[in-house]
Structure formats: C-alpha cells, structure tokens
Amino acid sequence: MLNPMSTAEVVRAVGAVLEASAAGRSDDEYRRGQTLSAFSVCRHLAAEEAGRRELAEWLEEASAPILAGRGEEPLSATQPEEAGARLASLMEELRAADDDASREALRELRGVLHELCDREIAILAAAA
C-alpha cells in the first residue's frame, strides 16, 4: 500500500514540475514567467503548510497566559482556524475596557501576534 502524501509534499511536487517546465527553453517569456510565479506560490504554500502545526502550537502556548488572565480557555492548536476570531474578539474587549490591566493585556497580545508574524516570515524565508 502506498503512503499518502501530505499537503506540503503534494504542493512541493507540483512546484517541482512547474520549475522543471520553466527551466526548459521557451520562446514564450510570459508563459515562463507565469510558470515561475506558480512555482514560487507552491514553494511558499508548502512552507506554510509544513509550519502550520508548529505555529499553532506556539500560538496556543504564547497566548495562554493572556487568555487565562481573562478567565478564558487556551486556544487549540488542533483548531487553528478559530484563533483569529477569538483573538480579534479579545482585542476588541480589551480596547473597550480601557483600564490599565486591559491595556497591558492588549500590549502583551500584540507582542504575541508580532512574534507570530516574525515566525511565519522566518518559515517563508527558509523556503526561498
């Protein structure tokens, strides 16, 4: 029985085909450019997919103290699609409260989100 490929492996495989196609001699520079662009997208999507779990686990851990301070359950690394809505709602609540503790929690949460962006950029840069 064959082992199924992960999403990242499939995207990398498609990207490799696109890269090979673009490496061939072609008189159509526009088509070659489009193929190289598709390869770049595949490479970055593969990197994002490969790093998704690591980022979700990091975000769960890094945001847990802030959420706990508000009496909320931590984010779930197994359901990362819920993180954005939960954190946006929390940020809205913290802004509305406008007290010292809420401003500090908002500052901490912004720091977590800034670090999350830095980590994702590092994952994408490593794919280049």
N, C-alpha and C positions, 0 to 999 in steps of 0.2 A: 504494500500500500504506500502511496506517495504521501509525503508530509505536505500539508497545505502551507502555502506561502503567507507570510504576514503581509499586512497592507504596505508596510515600508518596503519589503522585498519586492512586491509587485511593482510599486512605483519606481524603485531603482531599476528593475528590469526593463520597464517601458522607457525610462530615461536613457538607459544604455543603448537601446535600439535607436532612439532619436539621435543620440550623439553619434552613433556609427553612421547613420543616414546623413547627418550634416557633415561628417568628415569626408564623405565621397565627393568627387568632383561634380559640381553642378553649375550650369550656366545661369540658373535662376537664383540670384543672390537673395531675393526676397524670401523665397521658399526656404533657403538655407538659414536665413535669419530667424524665420518663424520656428523652424525645427530646433535651432539652438535655444530659442526662448522657451519652447516646450520642455526641452531637456533641463533648463535651469529651474523651471517650475517643479518638475518632477524631483529634482535633487533636493530642493528646499522642502517640498511636501514630505519626502521620505525622512528628512531630518526632523521635521516637526512631529511626524508620526512616531518615529523612534524615540523621541524625547518626551512624548506626551505623558507617559506614566510617571517618569521621574519628576517632571514639573508639577503634576497634580499632587504627588506625594509631598513634594517640598512645600507647595502652597497650603496643603492641609496642615502640615506641621507649623509653618511660619505664622499662619493666621489663627491657629487655635487659641493662643493666649488672649488675643484681642476679642475673639468671639466669646470665650469663656468669661471675660470681664463684663460682657453684656448679657450673660446668662444664656448664651446660645450654644447649640451643639457645634462641633467642628465640621468643617467641610468634609466631603467624602471623596477620596482620591479615586474611588470606583465610579463616581458620578460627576466628573469634572464639568459637564455641561451645566450644572446647577450653580457653579461657583460665581459666575458673573452676575447673575440676578441677585443672589444672596448678598454679595459684597456691595453691589450698587445700592441695594435697599439699606444695608447697614450704613453706608456712607451718607445716604440721604437722611437717615435718622440722626446720625452724629452731627451733621450740619444743622439740622433743625433744633437739636437740644441746645447747642451753642453755650455749653458750660465748659469749665476747664478740663474736666475728665473726658468729655466728649471730644474736645479739640485735640487732646493728647492721643486719644484712641484713633482719631482720624489721621493725625500725623503718623502714627505707627503703621496704620493700614496703608497709607500712601507709600511709606517706606517699603513695605512688603510688596506692593504692586510694582514699585520701581525696580526692586530686586528681581521680581518675576520677569519683567521685560528684559533686564540685563541677561538673565539666564537663557531666555529664549533667543536673544540675539547671539549669544555665545554658541548655542546649538546650531543656529543657521550659519554662522561664520565658519564653524568647523566643517560644514558640508561643502564649503566652497572649494 
